[in-house]
Amino acid sequence: MTLTQQELVEAGWPDEPEVLGRILSEARELSEKGISDPKYMLKVLERRFPIPDSRLILRKKPLPFSEAIEATNPVDEKNLNAVRRFMKELMACPVVEAGAIMPDACPAGNAPANIPVGGAITARNAILPGGHGSDICCSMHATFFTGGGDCEAMLDQLVDSTRFGPGGRVGEDRVSHPVNEEPVWTNPFLSGLQDHARAHMADQGDGNHFAYLGRVAFDDEGLQRLEVAGYEDLVRSLREQECGNELRVLVTHHGSRGLGAHVFKRGMQAAIKETAKIAAGIPDAAAWLNVETKKGADYWEALQYVCRWTKANHERIHDRLLEKSGASAVSAFGN
């Protein structure tokens, strides 16, 4: 029995003629000595010619990253140095290809390669759950409107339209939305989480999340900037209003609540497990899922749903305030 070069490559040896030639020569000698079982022969060959570890490892030198931040005092300098340390650890990850830190950058924890607040990366064919964190799609949404009652009355109506604090809505306090009934719940990263989606609709949670009610006025220069930024519909609506370019506005800030937290937890566990199969020495915070695998594709689809859900959550709160106050929306957008 004689092995082939292809069989040796499939077993893990590098496709290098000189290396394969020496191994095949040894295989022929083993065959002449009466070893005919292929599996046993491969084990003997591996002891004599160890298969090199082909798993991915951290880069010896991290890739450079951009900075849109500047330290102006000792406290800033300390913060920036910490941010740079975490970003350098992350930029050593073999699937990360580019990165930047924004003006609001600050450390988000102490774990190695933990992406800072204000950090941004690009990765090739990979999703790093640690890169988006547990508050998936943390975002803001603004609705510009006219009408409604006085400020005190509208603030009371806003309190009735949303919810703050840990936990979620229960019983008759729950708020319906079609996004909760989408047929997505067989996705392994979403399975069993439909009740979380229902409990947290029109719910903002705690932390730094907020609902802001105010007024905004636009001069001609401001309108031009909005137009250049792509908000043509808002500009058109403002110019059609007979309100002196002044509107009332509701801004909400929150993410995907309990739904997203559970999706992140599942994604993180899966990423750590999958990364361990193909890489060595990767910090948990930099673990990834390959989007070209079934597991990676499922996670991507789960993230797309969480994005839709979070947008719907913002919109439901805004719609409830407009309904309660009798105000009329002029334009709305979010990030």
LONU-969629 format. One line per 3 residues: number of its first residue (from 1); their letters; for each residue x, y, z of C-alpha. Coordinates in nm, 4 decimals. Layout:
<pts>
NUM) A) X/Y/Z; ...
</pts>
This chain:
<pts>
1) MTL) 0.0000/0.0000/0.0000; 0.1412/0.3421/-0.1006; 0.0008/0.6815/-0.0063
4) TQQ) -0.0307/0.9644/-0.2580; 0.0782/1.3271/-0.2290; -0.2882/1.4370/-0.2266
7) ELV) -0.3645/1.2094/0.0682; -0.0723/1.3574/0.2608; -0.1901/1.7136/0.1877
10) EAG) -0.5435/1.6252/0.2981; -0.3967/1.4837/0.6204; -0.2440/1.8243/0.6970
13) WPD) 0.1106/1.8306/0.5596; 0.2070/2.1356/0.3507; 0.1890/2.1017/-0.0272
16) EPE) 0.5660/2.1234/-0.0677; 0.7272/1.8673/-0.3058; 1.0500/1.8295/-0.1048
19) VLG) 0.8642/1.7642/0.2226; 0.6098/1.5312/0.0605; 0.8894/1.3424/-0.1181
22) RIL) 1.0634/1.2567/0.2103; 0.7352/1.1446/0.3674; 0.6421/0.9260/0.0681
25) SEA) 0.9859/0.7647/0.0759; 0.9310/0.6780/0.4417; 0.5815/0.5486/0.3552
28) REL) 0.7258/0.3078/0.0987; 0.9706/0.1722/0.3558; 0.6849/0.1210/0.6035
31) SEK) 0.4837/-0.0564/0.3352; 0.7779/-0.2907/0.2626; 0.7885/-0.3717/0.6363
34) GIS) 0.4309/-0.4937/0.6187; 0.2316/-0.1851/0.7332; -0.0714/-0.1733/0.5076
37) DPK) -0.3434/0.0029/0.7091; -0.3598/0.3656/0.5828; -0.4766/0.5172/0.9142
40) YML) -0.2017/0.3448/1.1103; 0.0600/0.4424/0.8532; -0.0464/0.8081/0.8763
43) KVL) -0.0110/0.7954/1.2555; 0.3417/0.6544/1.2258; 0.4352/0.9149/0.9654
46) ERR) 0.2973/1.1981/1.1819; 0.5190/1.0885/1.4710; 0.8244/1.1021/1.2456
49) FPI) 0.7160/1.4111/1.0486; 0.4996/1.6280/1.2785; 0.2280/1.8177/1.0947
52) PDS) 0.2875/2.1912/1.1396; 0.0125/2.3906/1.3115; -0.1629/2.5724/1.0273
55) RLI) -0.4064/2.7612/1.2500; -0.4254/3.1383/1.2251; -0.2380/3.3378/1.4885
58) LRK) -0.2155/3.7013/1.5950; -0.0004/3.9274/1.3800; 0.3427/3.9948/1.5271
61) KPL) 0.2998/4.3608/1.4361; -0.0528/4.5120/1.4582; -0.1858/4.6961/1.1557
64) PFS) -0.1914/5.0774/1.1843; -0.5210/5.2524/1.2512; -0.6528/5.6048/1.2019
67) EAI) -0.7232/5.8538/1.4796; -0.9826/6.1315/1.4823; -0.9017/6.2318/1.8389
70) EAT) -0.6435/6.4486/2.0114; -0.5396/6.4709/2.3758; -0.5381/6.8233/2.5227
73) NPV) -0.4611/6.7499/2.8893; -0.3109/6.4733/3.1080; -0.6493/6.3042/3.1630
76) DEK) -0.7092/6.2935/2.7868; -0.3595/6.1569/2.7329; -0.4161/5.8736/2.9807
79) NLN) -0.7478/5.7870/2.8143; -0.5994/5.7966/2.4631; -0.3064/5.5752/2.5585
82) AVR) -0.5467/5.3153/2.6990; -0.7601/5.3305/2.3843; -0.4538/5.2852/2.1646
85) RFM) -0.3437/4.9808/2.3651; -0.6768/4.8035/2.3159; -0.6919/4.8975/1.9474
88) KEL) -0.3392/4.7666/1.8863; -0.4397/4.4351/2.0430; -0.7459/4.4214/1.8196
91) MAC) -0.5530/4.5199/1.5068; -0.3317/4.2130/1.5565; -0.6340/3.9899/1.4880
94) PVV) -0.5721/3.8105/1.1542; -0.9156/3.8891/1.0035; -0.9173/4.2601/1.0951
97) EAG) -0.7989/4.4751/0.8035; -0.8491/4.8381/0.9064; -0.9473/5.0428/1.2085
100) AIM) -1.0079/5.3912/1.3446; -1.0863/5.5644/1.6718; -1.3376/5.8488/1.6884
103) PDA) -1.3439/6.1664/1.9053; -1.5529/5.9964/2.1770; -1.3075/5.7079/2.2224
106) CPA) -1.2630/5.5556/2.5691; -1.1964/5.2011/2.6985; -1.5028/4.9754/2.7220
109) GNA) -1.3490/4.7224/2.9608; -1.0222/4.5581/3.0610; -1.0264/4.2395/2.8520
112) PAN) -0.7490/4.2092/2.5880; -0.8509/4.3354/2.2407; -1.1796/4.4748/2.3770
115) IPV) -1.2839/4.7330/2.1172; -1.3082/5.0796/2.2758; -1.6151/5.2983/2.2704
118) GGA) -1.5617/5.5061/1.9570; -1.3624/5.2293/1.7898; -1.4389/5.1069/1.4381
121) ITA) -1.2932/4.8163/1.2408; -1.3348/4.6339/0.9119; -1.2921/4.2564/0.8914
124) RNA) -1.2683/4.0226/0.5942; -1.5623/3.7800/0.5687; -1.5949/3.7868/0.9462
127) ILP) -1.8255/3.9186/1.2180; -1.6708/3.9949/1.5566; -1.9529/3.9927/1.8164
130) GGH) -1.7152/4.1771/2.0484; -1.7049/4.4525/1.7872; -2.0734/4.5378/1.8232
133) GSD) -2.1211/4.4401/2.1869; -2.4360/4.3494/2.3761; -2.6339/4.6656/2.2966
136) ICC) -2.6605/4.5824/1.9263; -2.7689/4.8749/1.7048; -2.7471/5.1303/1.9869
139) SMH) -2.8789/5.4307/1.7988; -3.0748/5.7533/1.7923; -3.3949/5.8397/1.6082
142) ATF) -3.5467/6.1849/1.5522; -3.8986/6.2902/1.4534; -3.9635/6.6529/1.3597
145) FTG) -4.3250/6.7568/1.4071; -4.5716/7.0400/1.4433; -4.8616/7.0801/1.6847
148) GGD) -4.9122/6.8907/2.0059; -4.9904/7.0462/2.3430; -4.7771/7.2483/2.5812
151) CEA) -4.4422/7.1127/2.6955; -4.5593/6.9807/3.0339; -4.8514/6.7916/2.8795
154) MLD) -4.6295/6.6429/2.6069; -4.3703/6.5301/2.8598; -4.6431/6.3413/3.0461
157) QLV) -4.7552/6.1871/2.7160; -4.3948/6.0935/2.6374; -4.3613/5.9149/2.9716
160) DST) -4.6785/5.7214/2.8838; -4.5416/5.6430/2.5356; -4.2131/5.4859/2.6408
163) RFG) -4.0641/5.2976/2.9367; -3.7360/5.3216/3.1289; -3.5676/5.0876/3.3745
166) PGG) -3.4572/4.7213/3.3857; -3.6900/4.4376/3.2910; -3.9581/4.4798/3.0273
169) RVG) -4.3285/4.5284/2.9695; -4.5728/4.2682/3.1047; -4.9382/4.1849/3.0507
172) EDR) -5.1600/4.4608/2.9156; -4.8689/4.7046/2.9248; -4.7107/4.5327/2.6235
175) VSH) -4.7069/4.7168/2.2903; -4.7608/4.5301/1.9630; -4.5684/4.5741/1.6391
178) PVN) -4.5589/4.3624/1.3178; -4.1807/4.3224/1.3456; -4.2371/4.0910/1.6437
181) EEP) -4.4346/3.8518/1.4259; -4.1793/3.8138/1.1450; -4.1010/3.4460/1.0662
184) VWT) -3.7422/3.4598/1.1934; -3.7627/3.2547/1.5108; -3.6186/2.9320/1.3697
187) NPF) -3.2826/3.1064/1.3312; -3.0604/2.9442/1.5989; -2.9480/3.2847/1.7276
190) LSG) -3.3114/3.4028/1.7620; -3.4840/3.0810/1.8639; -3.6863/3.1229/2.1836
193) LQD) -3.6366/3.5005/2.1981; -3.9720/3.6148/2.0572; -4.1038/3.6919/2.4045
196) HAR) -3.8060/3.9215/2.4637; -3.8910/4.1061/2.1432; -4.2508/4.1497/2.2588
199) AHM) -4.1584/4.2499/2.6151; -3.9186/4.5239/2.5077; -4.1205/4.6965/2.2348
202) ADQ) -4.1612/5.0691/2.3222; -3.9061/5.0119/2.5981; -3.5766/5.2009/2.6343
205) GDG) -3.4105/5.0366/2.9320; -3.1587/5.2192/3.1479; -2.8002/5.3426/3.1385
208) NHF) -2.7450/5.6477/2.9202; -3.0596/5.5936/2.7127; -3.2891/5.8935/2.6855
211) AYL) -3.5962/6.0506/2.5263; -3.5524/6.4213/2.4494; -3.8319/6.6612/2.3625
214) GRV) -3.7365/7.0032/2.2303; -3.7416/7.2598/1.9524; -3.5045/7.3125/1.6627
217) AFD) -3.4702/7.6042/1.4218; -3.2912/7.5921/1.0856; -3.1433/7.8933/0.9079
220) DEG) -3.0616/7.8841/0.5367; -2.7078/7.7605/0.5992; -2.8402/7.4815/0.8205
223) LQR) -3.0884/7.3761/0.5526; -2.8112/7.3665/0.2936; -2.6005/7.1450/0.5184
226) LEV) -2.8929/6.9080/0.5719; -2.9456/6.8907/0.1967; -2.5787/6.8112/0.1311
229) AGY) -2.5944/6.5437/0.4038; -2.8761/6.3686/0.2167; -3.1830/6.4827/0.4117
232) EDL) -3.3602/6.6303/0.1079; -3.7058/6.5187/0.2270; -3.6629/6.6989/0.5569
235) VRS) -3.5409/7.0145/0.3849; -3.8309/7.0031/0.1393; -4.0785/6.9605/0.4242
238) LRE) -3.9243/7.2453/0.6214; -3.9412/7.4799/0.3261; -4.3055/7.3922/0.2730
241) QEC) -4.3952/7.4604/0.6366; -4.5195/7.8020/0.7425; -4.3419/7.7858/1.0767
244) GNE) -4.0327/7.9945/1.0214; -3.8120/7.6874/0.9839; -3.8778/7.5968/1.3479
247) LRV) -4.0099/7.2573/1.4468; -4.0561/7.0520/1.7583; -3.8493/6.7355/1.7799
250) LVT) -3.8395/6.4069/1.9682; -3.5064/6.2241/1.9888; -3.4738/5.8778/2.1445
253) HHG) -3.1545/5.6865/2.2223; -3.1442/5.3126/2.2884; -3.0446/4.9821/2.1336
256) SRG) -3.1879/4.6354/2.0977; -3.2648/4.5760/2.4668; -3.2950/4.2196/2.6029
259) LGA) -3.3378/4.0761/2.2543; -3.0005/4.2017/2.1367; -2.8270/4.1103/2.4606
262) HVF) -2.9267/3.7453/2.4185; -2.8298/3.7406/2.0491; -2.4887/3.8847/2.1393
265) KRG) -2.4348/3.6269/2.4136; -2.5097/3.3431/2.1723; -2.2958/3.4987/1.9006
268) MQA) -2.0019/3.5463/2.1376; -2.0165/3.1853/2.2557; -2.0330/3.0580/1.8979
271) AIK) -1.7500/3.2862/1.7832; -1.5149/3.1725/2.0597; -1.5884/2.8084/1.9793
274) ETA) -1.5502/2.8463/1.6004; -1.2363/3.0613/1.6243; -1.0680/2.8004/1.8435
277) KIA) -1.1031/2.5486/1.5587; -0.9066/2.7580/1.3084; -0.6911/2.9931/1.5163
280) AGI) -0.4683/2.9931/1.8237; -0.4038/3.2583/2.0873; -0.6934/3.4838/1.9873
283) PDA) -0.8436/3.6884/2.2763; -1.2138/3.6179/2.3309; -1.3030/3.9788/2.2483
286) AAW) -1.1528/3.9328/1.9001; -1.3196/3.5970/1.8238; -1.5150/3.5873/1.4998
289) LNV) -1.7669/3.3977/1.2897; -1.6900/3.3390/0.9223; -1.9849/3.4775/0.7219
292) ETK) -1.9242/3.2177/0.4508; -2.0219/2.9372/0.6889; -2.3783/2.8403/0.7820
295) KGA) -2.3267/2.9584/1.1391; -2.1850/3.2908/1.0258; -2.4660/3.3444/0.7759
298) DYW) -2.7274/3.2681/1.0427; -2.5692/3.5197/1.2773; -2.5630/3.7842/1.0041
301) EAL) -2.9333/3.7319/0.9387; -3.0048/3.7533/1.3121; -2.8207/4.0855/1.3251
304) QYV) -3.0280/4.2167/1.0328; -3.3448/4.1308/1.2215; -3.2176/4.2994/1.5386
307) CRW) -3.1505/4.6083/1.3267; -3.5099/4.6075/1.1955; -3.6460/4.5490/1.5457
310) TKA) -3.4493/4.8361/1.6992; -3.5643/5.0776/1.4279; -3.9227/4.9646/1.4844
313) NHE) -3.8833/5.0157/1.8591; -3.7772/5.3778/1.8088; -4.0591/5.4390/1.5607
316) RIH) -4.3231/5.2842/1.7868; -4.2335/5.5199/2.0720; -4.2447/5.8184/1.8385
319) DRL) -4.5756/5.7147/1.6828; -4.7304/5.6689/2.0273; -4.6346/6.0229/2.1299
322) LEK) -4.7765/6.1692/1.8077; -5.1002/5.9758/1.8578; -5.1392/6.0841/2.2210
325) SGA) -5.0574/6.4509/2.1564; -5.2292/6.4995/1.8209; -4.9014/6.6265/1.6693
328) SAV) -4.8216/6.5893/1.2981; -4.4893/6.4453/1.1815; -4.2965/6.6458/0.9243
331) SAF) -3.9984/6.4149/0.8818; -3.8141/6.1414/1.0686; -3.4795/5.9648/1.0421
334) GN) -3.2382/5.7650/1.2535; -2.8902/5.6171/1.2495
</pts>
